[in-house]
Amino acid sequence: MTSEHKGTALVTGASSGIAAIYADRLARQGYDLILVARNAGKLRSLAGAISDTSGRSVEVFPADLANGADLRKVENLLRTDASITMLINNAGIGATAPLLASDVDAMQSMIDINVTAPMRLAYAAAPGFVSRGGGTIVNISSMVAISPETLNGVYGGSKAFVLAFSQSLHHELADKGIRVQAVLPGATATDFWGLAGTPVEHLPSEIVMPAEAMVDAALAGLKLGELVTIPSLPDIADWQAFEAARNALKPKLSLGAPAKRYAA
């Protein structure tokens, strides 16, 4: 624990799993907390435990981010509470079934939570961060952002959005003092998998990372200044090579004539 006060971190999906661990770690680092999730009882229990162990102020803010009215309440909080210095966009849902076995309304709900909510919350937080000269936005993406064939395609697409959005936010806001990080976990030992349709016990143990280890790695990546943190990637040079190849394509993606292979 530290006596240093780093402002307030607003954490979404904070009643359990990854976000609950984030909340604990950030409180120990010196952040007060605003915990956002649907389950008010779980939020209050977690808030009490964290406050008791860290001595930090922990506020609960029950909200369903799939509900437009609730989402707007969280947006308004981000716009008006000048104590907030960090946003952890963690709330999300997943799916493991293929397209033909998935309900399209459930896929729409996934987009509401995984895409619309983090986008709107980042839009709400960023102007205040810029005006105050600093702030941090952490968006929890997934390894399926760069491996969309691995699980459900809508889930992969939603997490690819989170990665691309984070890269764009960094491009626009880094020179204004705003830190942005996209975290791309692999399989992590939480109840996410059971809710998505494949209990984590059904996965090979060698690909599943403990949630505490994942969050600690993500926070270490943030401290290192990483824009993209892939907790299980052994060699950062592999990601750097991936990014170098992507950036090398940019000058060739919009030219005045079709490539020769498309000539009649």
Number of C-alpha atoms within 10 A of each C-alpha: 13 13 12 10 12 17 15 24 26 26 25 29 25 30 27 17 17 23 24 24 19 24 28 19 19 23 26 20 17 21 27 26 25 23 27 25 22 18 16 16 13 16 25 18 12 21 24 16 14 22 18 12 12 21 17 23 17 26 18 22 23 23 22 20 26 18 13 12 12 16 20 17 14 23 18 14 18 25 18 12 12 15 12 24 23 26 24 24 25 24 22 23 20 24 23 20 16 14 14 7 9 14 11 12 9 13 19 12 15 20 22 20 22 27 20 17 25 27 18 14 24 22 15 19 26 21 14 19 24 16 12 14 11 17 22 21 26 24 25 25 29 24 21 22 21 14 13 18 12 14 16 20 19 21 27 24 20 26 27 22 18 26 25 14 18 25 16 13 19 20 11 11 17 14 10 15 16 21 21 26 26 27 29 26 24 18 23 20 22 17 14 19 20 15 14 16 12 15 14 19 11 9 13 9 11 7 11 18 17 12 20 17 15 25 21 15 18 26 21 14 19 20 9 10 13 17 17 21 26 22 22 18 13 9 9 12 10 11 15 11 11 12 11 11 11 10 11 11 10 9 8 9 7 9 8 5 6 9 9 7 6 6 6 4
